[in-house]
Amino acid sequence: MKQEDLIKKWLDNSLNSQEFEAFKTLEAFDELTRLDNALQQFKPQDFESNTELEKLQFALKKRTKQQHKWLKPFIQIAAILAICVGFYYFTSNLETNFNTELAQKENILLPDNTTVKLNAKSALAFNNKNWKSSRAIDLTGEAYFKVSKGSKFTVHTSVGDISVLGTEFNIKDRDNLFEVVCYEGSVKVDYNKISRILKPGESFLVLDNKVVEKPKTKNTSPFWINNESNFKSMPYSQVLAEFERQYNVTFSVNDIDANEVFTGGFPHNNLDNALQAITIPLNLAFTKNNNKISLKRE
Amino acid sequence: MAKKLHENICDEIRFNALFKKHAKDLSNFLYYKFGDHLNPKDKTQDAFIKLWENCKKVAPDKAKSYLFTVANNLMLNEAKHHKVVLKHQQTKPKHHTNESPEFVMEEQEYMQKLQSALSSLTDAQRTAFMMNRVEGKRHKEIAELLGISTKAVEKRIYGALKKLREDIKEL
């Protein structure tokens, strides 16, 4: 066999024993062995598959974390946008609120110069932003309106809606009592399925969910505007409720018929006078104890 | 055609198995071809990271050649201007030696000659030759790793040996 073939076979580690003997006798054998031994020193550094794999996994984990980093600023921007939009939406729909406490009255001037007087323990809310397109007000309690001329003006109460064009009227929406009195112009009242247009002096009264007819009034404004309360054939309970609102007191009542009809009034600025005004006509006696007043038959 | 068992290697277990199978060969291949100074281990890591990122696009049976190609390209980007130098490990001085100083010196000289002779081989020759000599890989295995024919491997290895012997004699 030729030297070249032997060397090639040696390179492929495929010499059989006979050939290996022949290979040993080759002139180049010593040289090749020396070369081969020397080459072993060029071995690469050991490659620890396991430690290298750990390194790789660590690098990959770090990388996936980094890949999510771009997401962070996007989320921040999105959050800020969401807050801005939410804030805008919230404020643009936010209603302007007015509340009065017990024994407190308030004058309010609406954006269109409509004046509203809010009686004690009442609340009024309207949307300032939408005011031009729709003049609408939410009301609980009692208020007197002087509506300036313009588009339809609507007052929503818990039981009915009142809409007008430009007029003066009073709304009283209390427990078991709903009363609208028109003083100037005309007022349209929608209560349940009843719809009625009130002319000056006319009023619409609902007592305990029943519509009650009332004679025309000649007053040009409600009494409470002038710090007085006035009642015409009203249940005594309503009188006491109004009294409590105006003076921030509570009544305890013994054996008195709360549905007894009362006609008369009381001032808002003098407690003793007011108490006399509501008790004497019915022959009642009162005793005062701080904010508690007890009523008894004489 | 038989249905493939796995569509891709986007699975930690399969990926890790792939790493254990090919990482060492790849690292050594890079070392033989480009030398030590470009850090073949790091390039091996980079190649596997790239494979992981593209795991959906690389079919399992193409993964090996993908790895070798990517690592090779990564190296080439850096290797352009470097001359390949294989480091021979420092032989530890023996505590007691019968070797004469002349012999030791001759030995050192020989190693230096061998080193420069290896450097002057072509990349293809050196890679195949070192795989064969240092790792004892047979021609067929090398042919598979490099994606060439057995005949070509044999040619490269024999050519390398011939050139080395000549160079060492001349130097």
Interface residues (C-beta under 8 A of the other chain):
Chain A: E4 I7 K8 L11 D12 N13 S14 A28 E31 L32 R34 L35 D36 A38 L39 Q40 Q41 F42 K43 P44 Q45 F47 S49 E52 L53 K55 L56 A59 L60 R63
Chain B: N16 F19 K20 A23 K24 S27 N28 Y31 Y32 D36 P40 K41 T44 Q45 F48 I49 W52 L86 K87 H88 Q89 T91 Y110 M111 L114 Q115 L118 M130 N132 R133 V134 G136 R138 H139 E154 I157 Y158 L161 L164 R165 I168
